[in-house]
Amino acid sequence: MTPILLAYAVVAKLSPMAKAIGVDIGGTGIKAGIVDLTHGTMESDRVRVPTPTGASPQDVLEAVQTVLKTLDVHDSTLPLGVAFPAIVKRGKTLSAANVSKEWVDFDAERFFRDGLGRNIVFVNDADAAGVAESRHGAARDVRGLTLLTTLGTGIGSAFLYDGVLLPNTELGHLNYGTYESVEQWAATSAREREGLSWAAWAERLQAFYSHIEFLFSPDLFVVGGGVSKNAGDFLPLLELKTPIVPAIHRNNSGIIGAASLAGD
């Protein structure tokens, strides 16, 4: 082996691929996986358990412990990021949509750190998804304002300007008509609950996206959440000035983004 090839071999041996663990807590499911931070891809299979009924802090913690044990990373020293569906400020959850009201003004990061016995990074779930798509997905190298929305139990949102996250935007809680939050009317859960066709649901999404397009003049919309795998059934029905595309990492975006932030 030549000296140059030997040097490369030594560097490769001393520089293992950067990895981290991501956990994405949602209103209906808790998902986790090991992430390759270099490429922003899943290094393991995704593990999922249902979100416990009521989603109290203790029950959610136990569910997270379960997914980490299933992944066989409960004793791992890899960085760990946890994404959660609430406003998250300095480790505290300041809201509680689709989870127990016990999370309001709750020191969630400390709670998980103590309960898991390790340091973690705790972040809003849509913000995590936005980071994943900005670094490794549909919004990579996009200049200006990218506005990501996650369509699921609710509607999450993330703003990224030239790739920099502006945290804790909550567009799913905009008032709409008689609804306190537009997500009650336009989220994926509303389509499923009311048995709406793709076309009927797209009419509601049209109202939502047209409104936020007018308010923020984004350069790109990215649509995430599990329903993004069916993007061809509803995105072509929307008429917007702003390009709108599905998230590349789809329902794994929250896992990948949480892991990416933990690895920073």
Secondary structure as a PSIPRED ss2 file (coil, helix, strand):
# PSIPRED VFORMAT (PSIPRED V4.0)

   1 M C   1.000  0.000  0.000
   2 T C   1.000  0.000  0.000
   3 P H   0.000  1.000  0.000
   4 I H   0.000  1.000  0.000
   5 L H   0.000  1.000  0.000
   6 L H   0.000  1.000  0.000
   7 A H   0.000  1.000  0.000
   8 Y H   0.000  1.000  0.000
   9 A H   0.000  1.000  0.000
  10 V H   0.000  1.000  0.000
  11 V H   0.000  1.000  0.000
  12 A H   0.000  1.000  0.000
  13 K H   0.000  1.000  0.000
  14 L H   0.000  1.000  0.000
  15 S C   1.000  0.000  0.000
  16 P C   1.000  0.000  0.000
  17 M C   1.000  0.000  0.000
  18 A C   1.000  0.000  0.000
  19 K E   0.000  0.000  1.000
  20 A E   0.000  0.000  1.000
  21 I E   0.000  0.000  1.000
  22 G E   0.000  0.000  1.000
  23 V E   0.000  0.000  1.000
  24 D E   0.000  0.000  1.000
  25 I E   0.000  0.000  1.000
  26 G C   1.000  0.000  0.000
  27 G C   1.000  0.000  0.000
  28 T C   1.000  0.000  0.000
  29 G E   0.000  0.000  1.000
  30 I E   0.000  0.000  1.000
  31 K E   0.000  0.000  1.000
  32 A E   0.000  0.000  1.000
  33 G E   0.000  0.000  1.000
  34 I E   0.000  0.000  1.000
  35 V E   0.000  0.000  1.000
  36 D E   0.000  0.000  1.000
  37 L C   1.000  0.000  0.000
  38 T C   1.000  0.000  0.000
  39 H C   1.000  0.000  0.000
  40 G C   1.000  0.000  0.000
  41 T E   0.000  0.000  1.000
  42 M E   0.000  0.000  1.000
  43 E C   1.000  0.000  0.000
  44 S C   1.000  0.000  0.000
  45 D C   1.000  0.000  0.000
  46 R C   1.000  0.000  0.000
  47 V E   0.000  0.000  1.000
  48 R E   0.000  0.000  1.000
  49 V E   0.000  0.000  1.000
  50 P E   0.000  0.000  1.000
  51 T C   1.000  0.000  0.000
  52 P C   1.000  0.000  0.000
  53 T C   1.000  0.000  0.000
  54 G C   1.000  0.000  0.000
  55 A C   1.000  0.000  0.000
  56 S C   1.000  0.000  0.000
  57 P H   0.000  1.000  0.000
  58 Q H   0.000  1.000  0.000
  59 D H   0.000  1.000  0.000
  60 V H   0.000  1.000  0.000
  61 L H   0.000  1.000  0.000
  62 E H   0.000  1.000  0.000
  63 A H   0.000  1.000  0.000
  64 V H   0.000  1.000  0.000
  65 Q H   0.000  1.000  0.000
  66 T H   0.000  1.000  0.000
  67 V H   0.000  1.000  0.000
  68 L H   0.000  1.000  0.000
  69 K H   0.000  1.000  0.000
  70 T H   0.000  1.000  0.000
  71 L H   0.000  1.000  0.000
  72 D C   1.000  0.000  0.000
  73 V C   1.000  0.000  0.000
  74 H C   1.000  0.000  0.000
  75 D C   1.000  0.000  0.000
  76 S C   1.000  0.000  0.000
  77 T C   1.000  0.000  0.000
  78 L C   1.000  0.000  0.000
  79 P C   1.000  0.000  0.000
  80 L E   0.000  0.000  1.000
  81 G E   0.000  0.000  1.000
  82 V E   0.000  0.000  1.000
  83 A E   0.000  0.000  1.000
  84 F E   0.000  0.000  1.000
  85 P C   1.000  0.000  0.000
  86 A C   1.000  0.000  0.000
  87 I C   1.000  0.000  0.000
  88 V E   0.000  0.000  1.000
  89 K E   0.000  0.000  1.000
  90 R C   1.000  0.000  0.000
  91 G C   1.000  0.000  0.000
  92 K E   0.000  0.000  1.000
  93 T E   0.000  0.000  1.000
  94 L C   1.000  0.000  0.000
  95 S C   1.000  0.000  0.000
  96 A C   1.000  0.000  0.000
  97 A C   1.000  0.000  0.000
  98 N C   1.000  0.000  0.000
  99 V C   1.000  0.000  0.000
 100 S C   1.000  0.000  0.000
 101 K H   0.000  1.000  0.000
 102 E H   0.000  1.000  0.000
 103 W H   0.000  1.000  0.000
 104 V C   1.000  0.000  0.000
 105 D C   1.000  0.000  0.000
 106 F E   0.000  0.000  1.000
 107 D C   1.000  0.000  0.000
 108 A H   0.000  1.000  0.000
 109 E H   0.000  1.000  0.000
 110 R H   0.000  1.000  0.000
 111 F H   0.000  1.000  0.000
 112 F H   0.000  1.000  0.000
 113 R H   0.000  1.000  0.000
 114 D H   0.000  1.000  0.000
 115 G H   0.000  1.000  0.000
 116 L H   0.000  1.000  0.000
 117 G C   1.000  0.000  0.000
 118 R C   1.000  0.000  0.000
 119 N C   1.000  0.000  0.000
 120 I C   1.000  0.000  0.000
 121 V E   0.000  0.000  1.000
 122 F E   0.000  0.000  1.000
 123 V E   0.000  0.000  1.000
 124 N E   0.000  0.000  1.000
 125 D H   0.000  1.000  0.000
 126 A H   0.000  1.000  0.000
 127 D H   0.000  1.000  0.000
 128 A H   0.000  1.000  0.000
 129 A H   0.000  1.000  0.000
 130 G H   0.000  1.000  0.000
 131 V H   0.000  1.000  0.000
 132 A H   0.000  1.000  0.000
 133 E H   0.000  1.000  0.000
 134 S H   0.000  1.000  0.000
 135 R H   0.000  1.000  0.000
 136 H H   0.000  1.000  0.000
 137 G C   1.000  0.000  0.000
 138 A C   1.000  0.000  0.000
 139 A C   1.000  0.000  0.000
 140 R C   1.000  0.000  0.000
 141 D C   1.000  0.000  0.000
 142 V C   1.000  0.000  0.000
 143 R C   1.000  0.000  0.000
 144 G C   1.000  0.000  0.000
 145 L E   0.000  0.000  1.000
 146 T E   0.000  0.000  1.000
 147 L E   0.000  0.000  1.000
 148 L E   0.000  0.000  1.000
 149 T E   0.000  0.000  1.000
 150 T E   0.000  0.000  1.000
 151 L E   0.000  0.000  1.000
 152 G C   1.000  0.000  0.000
 153 T C   1.000  0.000  0.000
 154 G C   1.000  0.000  0.000
 155 I E   0.000  0.000  1.000
 156 G E   0.000  0.000  1.000
 157 S E   0.000  0.000  1.000
 158 A E   0.000  0.000  1.000
 159 F E   0.000  0.000  1.000
 160 L E   0.000  0.000  1.000
 161 Y E   0.000  0.000  1.000
 162 D C   1.000  0.000  0.000
 163 G C   1.000  0.000  0.000
 164 V E   0.000  0.000  1.000
 165 L E   0.000  0.000  1.000
 166 L E   0.000  0.000  1.000
 167 P C   1.000  0.000  0.000
 168 N C   1.000  0.000  0.000
 169 T C   1.000  0.000  0.000
 170 E C   1.000  0.000  0.000
 171 L H   0.000  1.000  0.000
 172 G H   0.000  1.000  0.000
 173 H H   0.000  1.000  0.000
 174 L C   1.000  0.000  0.000
 175 N C   1.000  0.000  0.000
 176 Y E   0.000  0.000  1.000
 177 G C   1.000  0.000  0.000
 178 T C   1.000  0.000  0.000
 179 Y E   0.000  0.000  1.000
 180 E C   1.000  0.000  0.000
 181 S C   1.000  0.000  0.000
 182 V C   1.000  0.000  0.000
 183 E H   0.000  1.000  0.000
 184 Q H   0.000  1.000  0.000
 185 W H   0.000  1.000  0.000
 186 A H   0.000  1.000  0.000
 187 A C   1.000  0.000  0.000
 188 T H   0.000  1.000  0.000
 189 S H   0.000  1.000  0.000
 190 A H   0.000  1.000  0.000
 191 R H   0.000  1.000  0.000
 192 E H   0.000  1.000  0.000
 193 R H   0.000  1.000  0.000
 194 E H   0.000  1.000  0.000
 195 G C   1.000  0.000  0.000
 196 L C   1.000  0.000  0.000
 197 S C   1.000  0.000  0.000
 198 W H   0.000  1.000  0.000
 199 A H   0.000  1.000  0.000
 200 A H   0.000  1.000  0.000
 201 W H   0.000  1.000  0.000
 202 A H   0.000  1.000  0.000
 203 E H   0.000  1.000  0.000
 204 R H   0.000  1.000  0.000
 205 L H   0.000  1.000  0.000
 206 Q H   0.000  1.000  0.000
 207 A H   0.000  1.000  0.000
 208 F H   0.000  1.000  0.000
 209 Y H   0.000  1.000  0.000
 210 S H   0.000  1.000  0.000
 211 H H   0.000  1.000  0.000
 212 I H   0.000  1.000  0.000
 213 E H   0.000  1.000  0.000
 214 F H   0.000  1.000  0.000
 215 L H   0.000  1.000  0.000
 216 F H   0.000  1.000  0.000
 217 S C   1.000  0.000  0.000
 218 P C   1.000  0.000  0.000
 219 D C   1.000  0.000  0.000
 220 L E   0.000  0.000  1.000
 221 F E   0.000  0.000  1.000
 222 V E   0.000  0.000  1.000
 223 V E   0.000  0.000  1.000
 224 G E   0.000  0.000  1.000
 225 G C   1.000  0.000  0.000
 226 G H   0.000  1.000  0.000
 227 V H   0.000  1.000  0.000
 228 S H   0.000  1.000  0.000
 229 K H   0.000  1.000  0.000
 230 N H   0.000  1.000  0.000
 231 A H   0.000  1.000  0.000
 232 G H   0.000  1.000  0.000
 233 D H   0.000  1.000  0.000
 234 F C   1.000  0.000  0.000
 235 L H   0.000  1.000  0.000
 236 P H   0.000  1.000  0.000
 237 L H   0.000  1.000  0.000
 238 L C   1.000  0.000  0.000
 239 E C   1.000  0.000  0.000
 240 L C   1.000  0.000  0.000
 241 K C   1.000  0.000  0.000
 242 T C   1.000  0.000  0.000
 243 P C   1.000  0.000  0.000
 244 I E   0.000  0.000  1.000
 245 V E   0.000  0.000  1.000
 246 P E   0.000  0.000  1.000
 247 A C   1.000  0.000  0.000
 248 I C   1.000  0.000  0.000
 249 H C   1.000  0.000  0.000
 250 R H   0.000  1.000  0.000
 251 N H   0.000  1.000  0.000
 252 N H   0.000  1.000  0.000
 253 S H   0.000  1.000  0.000
 254 G H   0.000  1.000  0.000
 255 I H   0.000  1.000  0.000
 256 I H   0.000  1.000  0.000
 257 G H   0.000  1.000  0.000
 258 A H   0.000  1.000  0.000
 259 A H   0.000  1.000  0.000
 260 S H   0.000  1.000  0.000
 261 L H   0.000  1.000  0.000
 262 A H   0.000  1.000  0.000
 263 G H   0.000  1.000  0.000
 264 D C   1.000  0.000  0.000
